């Protein structure tokens, strides 16, 4: 662990606003079971997003087209737990809608697998 | 299929906001530095994306990377890519974290995955053992891709198969993770293996 008398400067100190500051320190309010592949899309336009707090506005502007939760985290350069909290808040406020990825128990459908196979061959 | 509040679209929202696409994922596993992200990048339609799952401070004390132990938080890096098969079908390729101690992340990644590629480096085959063990235990179909580094001694696939002690039905093939056609061959072999495995399961 870090010694108490050590000082960090510049880059070593990290971003001035720590990631969890934007979520008010919350990490576990994910009530919607969002996972890496949950698709999300904004129901609020980029223009309307200007009324939201900056971090929320960034999410809404990014999600004008459907994206997975993993992609949202990657493009915003924020850790996944933080992004899940931001998205959960936006879902509650109806700025964002979501759709879960396939249920865990679902066996892969032969037609879907064939489509994946054909798709990869065509790359 | 769980849904959000998608029953109340606001008027004027264009069709592109529909969320009917199916998302699928494949995992690319193997030891640190074996070429997982390179393989993802060789077929992804976007440059490999990067995200992080934050770990608690407690795990930092067991971090064996010199110079990192002073960090109060550490993160598990995830690299992934995307292939839009068609507007209704999106395939994501996730590289698994290289270090074994991130098992909790492997669990989340493996849930709902179609299958996995275990990338092996013949110079240190043992680095892919944890991945093999993990997928065998979970019953997730996988293929072994032997990444042929430029200066590495080329072994035959049967030599690698016997060294890894994988089941005879598990495909083992040589590949070059930098090469798109080679990665496509690995992925099509994997999907065919997944199809065979699910047909076999349906029969029993």
Interface residues (C-beta under 8 A of the other chain):
Chain A: X1 X2 X3 X6 X19 X32 X33 X35 X36 X37 X38 X39 X40 X41 X42 X43 X65 X66 X68 X70 X71 X73 X74 X75 X79 X80 X81 X82 X91 X94 X96 X97 X98 X99 X100 X101 X102 X103 X104 X106 X107 X108 X110 X112 X113 X114 X115 X116 X117 X119 X120 X121 X123
Chain B: X1 X2 X3 X4 X5 X6 X8 X9 X10 X13 X16 X17 X18 X19 X20 X21 X22 X23 X24 X25 X43 X49 X50 X51 X52 X53 X54 X57 X60 X61 X69 X70 X71 X72 X75 X78 X80 X82 X83 X85 X86 X89 X90 X91 X92 X94 X108 X109 X111 X112 X114 X180 X184 X187 X188 X191 X192 X194 X195 X198 X199 X201
